[in-house]
């Protein structure tokens, strides 16, 4: 593995995360709406994957691995971001963020940085390390890559279907105050979180061609 290019990829990814979170913080302060960071979560991974693909292309990383990882991360992130925009359009602040901010006094920007934006940015960079490293791997082990894509497909199905089923359930006034226990929600308490885990284990399997 070309460790010099890997180092550049990791640095470029870190800068990308910092820019995404910085722009999102400015937007959150301007609109007084912290939940825009939820949309930045999926979008940020897409941008990190795109930047990592561009930088790693200057080294000896596998073109096949780069393309697959970019596609899997990009499609997952765009679906998630689009869903969150649709779900939150025109709605007020998420009560969880409101309660988190109300617990402390001081500069709103500092509170948001310390409690939300910096932690989420660090987690985004760490989670995306598998994409950064995988794109610099000179080999692609196809058996694990195929298994990874299959697991990713299972995960995306659970996420998308679970979100759609929950949205229909919530929109029905007859279900007010009830617990969602239908469809995929009958088999797993949080199909979208289960799907998310499958997606990222699938991405890991694609990247697990060497160390």
Secondary structure, DSSP 8 states (H G I E B T S, - for coil): --HHHHHHHHHHHHHHHHHHHHHHHHHHHHHT-TTHHHHHHHHHHHHHHHHHHHHHTTTT--HHHHHHHHHHHHHHHHHHHHHHHHHHTT----HHHHHHHHT--S-HHHHHIIIIIHHHHHHHHHHTHHHHHHHH-S---HHHHHHHHHHHHHHHHHHHHHHHHHHHHHH-GGGTT----SGGGGT-TTHHHHHHHHHHHHHHHHHTT--
